[in-house]
Amino acid sequence: MPSDRRMFLGAGLGVTAALASHASGLTTSAQAASSDGPPLPANVHLEPEVRAAAAHDFGRLIHKQPRGVLRPASSADIASLMRWAKDRDVKVAARGQGHSIYGRSLTENGIVVDMSAMNAIRDVRYDRVVVDAGATWRDLLDATLAQGLTPPVLTNYLGLSVGGTIAVGGIGAMSSRHGMQTDNVIALEVVTGDGNVLSCSATANPDLFDAVRAGLGQCGIVTRATLRLVRAPERIRRFQLFYRDLPSLLADQRRMLTEGRFEQLQGAVLPDGSGGWRYQLDGAISYGSGSAPDDKAVLSGLSDERGAAVIADLSYREDTLAFGKFENLLRSKGQWSNPQPWFLTFLRGSNAERVADDILAGLKGDAVGPFGRITLYPLLTRAFHTPLVRLPKEDMFFVFNLIRIPASNDAPAAERMVADNRRLYDRIREAGGVQYPVGAFAMSPGDWEVHFGSSWPQLREAKRRYDPQHLLAPGYNVF
Ligand SMILES: Cc1cc2nc3c(=O)[nH]c(=O)nc-3n(C[C@H](O)[C@H](O)[C@H](O)COP(=O)(O)OP(=O)(O)OC[C@H]3O[C@@H](n4cnc5c(N)ncnc54)[C@H](O)[C@@H]3O)c2cc1C
């Protein structure tokens, strides 16, 4: 048995005994044979370095040490882990790419299921792809683009796993047309908290399908997904427009959204380097050979500072990799691995300007760091259908994200930002907004009940049915 594949075969001996036997050498199949419960799958790792790597996430704000890490080869491995965990009341946290921000993929003394090796892209057809949930969106896109196809909605960052974004929703530049990634899921294979492997879709086990999509991993670990595909555009023309102030940015964003002139519509408020802000609209239109957009028509009647506009043409693939370039920049500056106290919310369309303006006025220049930004753009509620995706109850809402990228590894400063996030959340909630549930601040089970609102009974019932011992996704603190 290779040393990096030492196995946690101590089922029935208790974890302390298994750890002790690991410390003195390899666990043995004799120990497994003496177990009185279901045996652990033969690929739970106990090595300190493997456990340490699963003890933090991208946010680097929370640290929780698991007792072991399962690297499953199949759904059956995960199902047998769940049956083992059920007998011993051990918590289990799925981990895709570990890009959660506030310890959501962590578990203290439980087992982390590292999905990254379950990443096969199985079957690309003209309208759908079957993929293992540990695959990244980047790898999935590479496979589909080879056939001229793409998922309708990609997250801005492609280094996230399919299962990780299905757990929260998955929002991106095409969400104004196609909703969340969870709105584009056709079917799922799921290992439930009580150790069953189930298929679900709108017609098969629909309660599970609705509880798993954007259900914060509470009812099952997604192992395989069938996702919708559409024809990939050849090229993208990207328009960056700059504005003097917030009202003019928001007015043009609203207009562009309702008129549908851009296929992709996003925007941001950025530090201007001297303590103030600059306001940016990001729009994009796809086109094929011989059909480039008419810029004059696209931009007519807008109030941006036209001399500052940046218009660029990219291949579709280049365009999807833009965040990857930003990642490389942050890595080169050592800022990718600093604490990242991000804050992500949706504001009501009717008061977004007032709420955003109030919050911006109260933010100090270093609130988001030199490379951070405040993402701000509108979306139409009618594009979104996933029951557990929570949105303000209006026809239009605004994404409002503080992408805080501190320039240094200053833990007390990051903690202050986390406290500030909670204060801002309370304020936004009072104003009818909701959080996109990936941000950095603590939520109590009571907060989650308020968050899920009218969908709470559905999630609670699904939890009772599919994870009755509350073993799954403890990092969210939902139940
Ligand atoms: C740099 C960066 C960019 C981002 N950009 C976007 C963006 O453009 N759009 C967007 O919507 N979000 C974005 N996010 C947020 C991101 O979608 C979520 O944090 C997502 O959950 C992370 O995916 P992951 O694979 O890293 O999951 P992890 O961090 O590993 O896990 C996160 C949660 O998902 C659960 N989970 C993971 N895999 C599974 C599975 N197979 N089955 C069930 N539950 C599972 C975990 O238990 C955990 O609770 C971004 C985050 C970062 C750090």
The ligand as a MOL file (V3000), in Angstrom:
LIG
                    3D

  0  0  0     0  0            999 V3000
M  V30 BEGIN CTAB
M  V30 COUNTS 53 58 0 0 0
M  V30 BEGIN ATOM
M  V30 1 C -12.3630 33.5160 -6.6010 0
M  V30 2 C -13.8270 33.1960 -6.4690 0
M  V30 3 C -14.6880 33.5350 -7.4920 0
M  V30 4 C -16.0510 33.2300 -7.3910 0
M  V30 5 N -16.8680 33.5740 -8.4260 0
M  V30 6 C -18.1620 33.2420 -8.3670 0
M  V30 7 C -19.0350 33.5390 -9.4490 0
M  V30 8 O -18.6520 34.1430 -10.4540 0
M  V30 9 N -20.3320 33.1540 -9.3400 0
M  V30 10 C -20.7980 32.4590 -8.2550 0
M  V30 11 O -21.9590 32.0940 -8.2320 0
M  V30 12 N -20.0040 32.1910 -7.2120 0
M  V30 13 C -18.7110 32.5690 -7.2310 0
M  V30 14 N -17.9100 32.2870 -6.1710 0
M  V30 15 C -18.4820 31.5960 -4.9960 0
M  V30 16 C -18.4860 30.0810 -5.2410 0
M  V30 17 O -19.4580 29.7520 -6.2190 0
M  V30 18 C -18.8770 29.2730 -4.0020 0
M  V30 19 O -18.0690 29.5980 -2.9230 0
M  V30 20 C -18.7980 27.7760 -4.3460 0
M  V30 21 O -19.4970 27.0420 -3.3680 0
M  V30 22 C -17.3530 27.3240 -4.3950 0
M  V30 23 O -17.2370 26.1570 -5.1530 0
M  V30 24 P -16.1530 25.0780 -4.7310 0
M  V30 25 O -16.1410 24.0070 -5.7430 0
M  V30 26 O -14.8450 25.6920 -4.4300 0
M  V30 27 O -16.8470 24.5370 -3.4070 0
M  V30 28 P -16.2640 24.3100 -1.9490 0
M  V30 29 O -15.7340 25.5870 -1.4250 0
M  V30 30 O -15.3470 23.1710 -1.9580 0
M  V30 31 O -17.6060 23.9670 -1.1800 0
M  V30 32 C -18.5400 24.9870 -0.9270 0
M  V30 33 C -19.8450 24.4160 -0.3980 0
M  V30 34 O -20.4180 23.5920 -1.3950 0
M  V30 35 C -20.6020 22.2820 -0.8900 0
M  V30 36 N -20.2620 21.3350 -1.9390 0
M  V30 37 C -19.1050 21.2560 -2.6360 0
M  V30 38 N -19.1760 20.2370 -3.5160 0
M  V30 39 C -20.3970 19.6730 -3.3530 0
M  V30 40 C -21.0680 18.5770 -3.9540 0
M  V30 41 N -20.4840 17.8320 -4.9110 0
M  V30 42 N -22.3250 18.2870 -3.5400 0
M  V30 43 C -22.9390 19.0070 -2.5780 0
M  V30 44 N -22.3430 20.0480 -1.9620 0
M  V30 45 C -21.0890 20.3780 -2.3500 0
M  V30 46 C -19.6170 22.1740 0.2650 0
M  V30 47 O -20.0100 21.2240 1.2110 0
M  V30 48 C -19.6440 23.5540 0.8390 0
M  V30 49 O -20.7250 23.7130 1.7140 0
M  V30 50 C -16.5580 32.6020 -6.2290 0
M  V30 51 C -15.6930 32.2920 -5.1750 0
M  V30 52 C -14.3430 32.5880 -5.2950 0
M  V30 53 C -13.4300 32.2800 -4.1500 0
M  V30 END ATOM
M  V30 BEGIN BOND
M  V30 1 1 1 2
M  V30 2 1 2 3
M  V30 3 2 2 52
M  V30 4 2 3 4
M  V30 5 1 4 5
M  V30 6 1 4 50
M  V30 7 2 5 6
M  V30 8 1 6 7
M  V30 9 1 6 13
M  V30 10 2 7 8
M  V30 11 1 7 9
M  V30 12 1 9 10
M  V30 13 2 10 11
M  V30 14 1 10 12
M  V30 15 2 12 13
M  V30 16 1 13 14
M  V30 17 1 14 15
M  V30 18 1 14 50
M  V30 19 1 15 16
M  V30 20 1 16 17
M  V30 21 1 16 18
M  V30 22 1 18 19
M  V30 23 1 18 20
M  V30 24 1 20 21
M  V30 25 1 20 22
M  V30 26 1 22 23
M  V30 27 1 23 24
M  V30 28 2 24 25
M  V30 29 1 24 26
M  V30 30 1 24 27
M  V30 31 1 27 28
M  V30 32 2 28 29
M  V30 33 1 28 30
M  V30 34 1 28 31
M  V30 35 1 31 32
M  V30 36 1 32 33
M  V30 37 1 33 34
M  V30 38 1 33 48
M  V30 39 1 34 35
M  V30 40 1 35 36
M  V30 41 1 35 46
M  V30 42 1 36 37
M  V30 43 1 36 45
M  V30 44 2 37 38
M  V30 45 1 38 39
M  V30 46 1 39 40
M  V30 47 2 39 45
M  V30 48 1 40 41
M  V30 49 2 40 42
M  V30 50 1 42 43
M  V30 51 2 43 44
M  V30 52 1 44 45
M  V30 53 1 46 47
M  V30 54 1 46 48
M  V30 55 1 48 49
M  V30 56 2 50 51
M  V30 57 1 51 52
M  V30 58 1 52 53
M  V30 END BOND
M  V30 END CTAB
M  END
